[in-house]
Amino acid sequence: MVRKKKGATYMYKVLAEDIIHYIELLKSSYHLEVTIHDLVSVLPQYYRKILPYNIHKNPYCAYLKTNSEIWRNCISRQHKVLNQAKEKEFFGICYCGVAEFVFPLLSVENEAIGFISITGYRVEREQSLQRVEAVAEKYCINKEQLIKIYDDSLSDKIPSKEWIRTLITPLISMYALFHFQCRPLSVCDTSCEDSNKLYSQIIRYINVNYTARITLNHLSQVFHCSKSHISHLFCQKNSCSFNKYLTDLRIKAAKSLLANTELSIKEIAFTVGFSDANYFSSVFFIFP
């Protein structure tokens, strides 16, 4: 058992590093800005190494996301993007005026679990500027400054979709294998009477999906138990509430990202599952 565990850990590490190296190759050799958005499952351990590639790094997007409301709006729209990508890969313009290629991120079972974005372009200037100006007005941002950052940051040299597809297909395949190797055990059909087994399954689920929006109501639907029963399990077997357990996981992950990445406090807050960066900061500094 020990050897298998070490082998699996080594495989996670190798796959994560291969994905990162390939993304960096696409960036350095082909000047592609690639981001990975896994919306179905949040994977453990070495998935954290890939988290920095979940965020658009061009100066225009980075500038806009200093506004927490814009950041939340971008995140909330990701499932809409995924639904569109499930039908077909596409090239489109986001509500902030950024043009991007979007390809479905597929599991080994050929199910869409997220999408890959190749972003950082500007096209159809009149239409795009209307969106830039609308964002500036809605969020009280200096319009002239925002347009300048937009023009300076984004490229008007749009490659062909076929060329992009050729380069991205290996990345999609690598991520499918990574997802398959790291995914949690499926939830078994277990009655609430078997409390030890149920609690173990709930803990595994939370440990893997802690950056997602997990609530007691969500857990009760996943495991077909009442919220009060799950709350009782936590108090009985873990001597703490569900909320404290989830917060502890997120803060530990945040500490790791602070130590090992160059992400900002706000980026880390949203990455580990907090919807409010100010709340994250207040919780972080009282965490032992």
C-alpha positions as CSV (number, residue, x, y, z in Angstrom):
1,M,0.0,0.0,0.0
2,V,2.8,2.4,0.8
3,R,4.5,1.8,-2.5
4,K,1.3,2.4,-4.4
5,K,0.7,5.7,-2.5
6,K,4.2,6.9,-3.2
7,G,3.8,5.9,-6.9
8,A,0.5,7.8,-7.2
9,T,2.0,10.9,-5.5
10,Y,4.9,10.8,-7.9
11,M,2.5,10.5,-10.9
12,Y,0.4,13.5,-9.6
13,K,3.7,15.5,-9.4
14,V,4.9,14.5,-12.8
15,L,1.6,15.2,-14.6
16,A,1.3,18.6,-12.9
17,E,4.8,19.6,-13.9
18,D,4.2,18.4,-17.5
19,I,1.1,20.5,-17.7
20,I,2.9,23.6,-16.3
21,H,5.9,23.1,-18.6
22,Y,3.7,22.8,-21.7
23,I,1.8,26.0,-20.8
24,E,5.1,27.8,-20.3
25,L,6.3,26.5,-23.6
26,L,3.1,27.8,-25.3
27,K,3.8,31.2,-23.7
28,S,7.5,31.5,-24.4
29,S,7.5,30.0,-27.9
30,Y,4.1,30.9,-29.3
31,H,3.2,33.9,-27.2
32,L,-0.1,32.3,-26.1
33,E,-1.8,33.2,-22.8
34,V,-3.4,30.0,-21.6
35,T,-5.6,29.6,-18.6
36,I,-7.3,26.4,-17.3
37,H,-10.7,26.4,-15.7
38,D,-11.8,23.2,-14.0
39,L,-15.4,23.8,-12.9
40,V,-16.5,20.3,-12.0
41,S,-13.9,19.1,-9.5
42,V,-11.2,20.7,-7.5
43,L,-8.3,18.2,-7.3
44,P,-6.0,17.7,-4.3
45,Q,-2.3,18.2,-3.7
46,Y,-0.4,19.0,-6.9
47,Y,-3.5,20.7,-8.4
48,R,-2.4,23.7,-6.4
49,K,0.6,24.0,-8.6
50,I,-1.7,24.6,-11.5
51,L,-3.9,27.2,-9.7
52,P,-1.9,30.2,-10.9
53,Y,-2.8,29.2,-14.5
54,N,-6.5,29.7,-13.6
55,I,-6.1,33.5,-13.8
56,H,-5.7,35.8,-16.8
57,K,-2.4,37.6,-16.4
58,N,-2.6,40.3,-19.2
59,P,-2.4,43.8,-17.6
60,Y,-6.0,44.7,-18.8
61,C,-7.6,41.8,-17.0
62,A,-5.3,42.2,-14.0
63,Y,-6.3,45.9,-13.7
64,L,-10.0,45.1,-13.9
65,K,-9.8,42.4,-11.3
66,T,-8.5,44.8,-8.7
67,N,-12.2,45.6,-8.5
68,S,-13.7,42.7,-6.5
69,E,-17.1,43.1,-8.0
70,I,-15.7,42.6,-11.5
71,W,-13.7,39.6,-10.3
72,R,-16.9,38.0,-8.9
73,N,-18.7,38.7,-12.1
74,C,-16.0,37.0,-14.2
75,I,-16.1,34.0,-12.0
76,S,-19.9,33.8,-12.1
77,R,-19.9,33.8,-15.9
78,Q,-17.5,30.8,-16.1
79,H,-20.3,28.2,-16.0
80,K,-22.1,30.0,-18.9
81,V,-18.8,29.8,-20.9
82,L,-18.6,26.1,-20.1
83,N,-22.1,25.5,-21.3
84,Q,-21.3,27.1,-24.6
85,A,-18.0,25.2,-24.9
86,K,-19.8,21.9,-24.3
87,E,-21.6,22.5,-27.6
88,K,-18.5,23.5,-29.6
89,E,-15.1,25.3,-29.2
90,F,-15.5,29.0,-30.1
91,F,-13.9,32.4,-30.4
92,G,-15.7,35.2,-28.7
93,I,-15.5,38.5,-26.8
94,C,-16.2,38.7,-23.1
95,Y,-18.3,41.4,-21.5
96,C,-15.1,43.4,-20.8
97,G,-14.1,43.4,-24.5
98,V,-11.4,40.7,-24.4
99,A,-11.4,38.3,-27.3
100,E,-10.4,34.7,-26.6
101,F,-10.5,31.1,-27.9
102,V,-12.3,28.7,-25.7
103,F,-11.9,24.9,-25.9
104,P,-13.8,22.3,-23.7
105,L,-11.7,20.6,-21.1
106,L,-12.6,17.0,-21.3
107,S,-12.3,14.1,-18.9
108,V,-11.2,10.6,-20.1
109,E,-14.9,9.8,-20.3
110,N,-15.2,12.7,-22.8
111,E,-17.3,14.8,-20.4
112,A,-16.8,18.5,-20.3
113,I,-15.3,19.4,-16.8
114,G,-14.2,22.9,-17.7
115,F,-12.6,24.9,-20.4
116,I,-9.2,26.1,-21.6
117,S,-9.0,29.8,-22.6
118,I,-6.4,31.3,-25.0
119,T,-6.9,34.9,-24.3
120,G,-5.4,38.4,-24.6
121,Y,-6.8,39.6,-28.0
122,R,-8.8,42.5,-29.3
123,V,-11.0,42.5,-32.3
124,E,-14.0,44.4,-33.8
125,R,-12.7,47.6,-32.2
126,E,-16.0,49.5,-32.2
127,Q,-17.9,46.7,-30.5
128,S,-15.1,46.0,-28.1
129,L,-14.7,49.6,-27.1
130,Q,-18.4,49.8,-26.4
131,R,-17.9,47.1,-23.8
132,V,-14.8,48.7,-22.4
133,E,-16.7,52.0,-22.0
134,A,-19.7,50.3,-20.4
135,V,-17.4,48.6,-17.8
136,A,-15.7,51.9,-17.1
137,E,-19.1,53.6,-16.5
138,K,-20.6,50.8,-14.5
139,Y,-17.7,50.4,-12.1
140,C,-16.6,54.1,-12.0
141,I,-13.3,53.5,-13.7
142,N,-11.4,56.3,-15.6
143,K,-12.5,55.6,-19.2
144,E,-9.5,57.0,-21.0
145,Q,-7.1,55.2,-18.7
146,L,-8.9,51.9,-19.2
147,I,-9.0,52.2,-23.0
148,K,-5.2,52.9,-23.0
149,I,-4.5,49.8,-20.9
150,Y,-6.8,47.9,-23.2
151,D,-5.0,49.0,-26.4
152,D,-1.5,48.5,-24.9
153,S,-2.2,45.1,-23.3
154,L,-4.1,43.2,-25.9
155,S,-3.0,41.9,-29.3
156,D,-4.9,42.5,-32.6
157,K,-2.9,39.6,-34.3
158,I,-5.4,36.8,-34.1
159,P,-4.1,33.3,-35.0
160,S,-6.3,30.7,-36.7
161,K,-8.5,28.5,-34.7
162,E,-7.0,25.4,-36.4
163,W,-3.5,26.4,-35.4
164,I,-4.6,27.0,-31.8
165,R,-6.4,23.7,-31.8
166,T,-3.3,21.8,-32.9
167,L,-1.3,23.3,-30.0
168,I,-4.0,23.0,-27.3
169,T,-5.0,19.4,-28.0
170,P,-2.0,17.8,-26.2
171,L,-2.8,20.0,-23.2
172,I,-6.4,18.8,-23.1
173,S,-5.2,15.2,-23.2
174,M,-2.6,15.8,-20.4
175,Y,-5.2,17.4,-18.2
176,A,-7.7,14.6,-18.8
177,L,-5.1,12.1,-17.6
178,F,-4.2,14.3,-14.6
179,H,-7.9,14.7,-13.7
180,F,-8.4,10.9,-13.9
181,Q,-5.4,10.2,-11.7
182,C,-6.3,12.7,-9.0
183,R,-10.1,12.6,-8.9
184,P,-11.7,11.4,-5.7
185,L,-13.4,8.1,-5.2
186,S,-17.0,8.2,-6.3
187,V,-19.6,8.6,-3.6
188,C,-21.1,5.2,-2.7
189,D,-24.7,4.6,-2.0
190,T,-24.6,4.5,1.8
191,S,-27.3,4.9,4.3
192,C,-27.0,7.5,7.0
193,E,-27.0,4.7,9.6
194,D,-23.4,3.8,8.7
195,S,-22.1,7.0,10.2
196,N,-18.4,6.2,10.2
197,K,-18.4,5.5,6.5
198,L,-20.6,8.4,5.7
199,Y,-18.4,10.8,7.7
200,S,-15.3,9.5,5.9
201,Q,-16.9,10.1,2.5
202,I,-18.0,13.6,3.5
203,I,-14.5,14.5,4.6
204,R,-12.9,13.2,1.4
205,Y,-15.4,15.2,-0.6
206,I,-14.7,18.4,1.3
207,N,-10.9,17.9,1.1
208,V,-11.1,17.6,-2.6
209,N,-13.7,20.3,-3.3
210,Y,-13.0,22.9,-0.6
211,T,-12.4,25.8,-3.1
212,A,-15.9,25.3,-4.5
213,R,-19.0,26.8,-3.0
214,I,-19.7,24.0,-0.4
215,T,-22.6,24.4,2.1
216,L,-24.4,22.1,4.4
217,N,-27.4,22.2,2.1
218,H,-25.1,21.1,-0.8
219,L,-23.6,18.3,1.2
220,S,-27.1,17.1,2.3
221,Q,-28.1,16.8,-1.4
222,V,-24.9,15.0,-2.4
223,F,-25.1,12.5,0.4
224,H,-28.8,12.3,0.8
225,C,-28.8,13.2,4.5
226,S,-30.3,16.0,6.5
227,K,-28.2,19.1,7.3
228,S,-28.7,18.5,11.0
229,H,-27.3,14.9,10.7
230,I,-24.2,16.2,8.9
231,S,-23.7,18.9,11.5
232,H,-24.1,16.3,14.3
233,L,-21.4,14.1,12.6
234,F,-18.9,16.9,12.6
235,C,-19.5,17.8,16.3
236,Q,-19.4,14.1,17.3
237,K,-16.4,12.9,15.2
238,N,-14.3,16.0,14.7
239,S,-15.1,18.2,17.7
240,C,-15.7,21.2,15.5
241,S,-18.3,22.6,13.2
242,F,-18.5,22.0,9.4
243,N,-17.8,25.8,8.8
244,K,-14.7,25.7,11.0
245,Y,-13.4,22.6,9.2
246,L,-13.9,24.1,5.8
247,T,-12.3,27.4,6.8
248,D,-9.3,25.7,8.3
249,L,-8.7,23.8,5.0
250,R,-9.0,27.0,3.0
251,I,-6.6,28.9,5.2
252,K,-4.0,26.1,5.1
253,A,-4.2,26.2,1.3
254,A,-3.9,30.0,1.3
255,K,-0.7,29.8,3.4
256,S,0.8,27.3,0.9
257,L,0.0,29.6,-2.0
258,L,1.4,32.6,-0.2
259,A,4.6,30.8,0.4
260,N,5.0,29.2,-3.1
261,T,3.4,31.6,-5.6
262,E,3.3,35.2,-6.5
263,L,-0.4,35.5,-6.4
264,S,-1.9,38.6,-4.6
265,I,-3.9,38.3,-1.4
266,K,-7.1,39.0,-3.4
267,E,-6.2,36.3,-6.0
268,I,-5.5,33.8,-3.3
269,A,-8.7,34.5,-1.5
270,F,-10.8,33.8,-4.5
271,T,-8.7,30.8,-5.5
272,V,-9.2,29.0,-2.2
273,G,-12.9,29.6,-2.1
274,F,-13.5,32.9,-0.3
275,S,-16.0,35.2,-2.0
276,D,-14.8,38.3,-0.1
277,A,-11.2,39.2,0.1
278,N,-11.7,41.5,3.1
279,Y,-13.4,38.6,5.0
280,F,-10.5,36.3,4.0
281,S,-8.0,38.8,5.4
282,S,-9.8,39.1,8.8
283,V,-10.0,35.3,9.1
284,F,-6.4,34.7,8.0
285,F,-4.8,36.8,10.6
286,I,-6.7,35.2,13.5
287,F,-5.9,31.7,12.2
288,P,-3.4,29.9,14.4
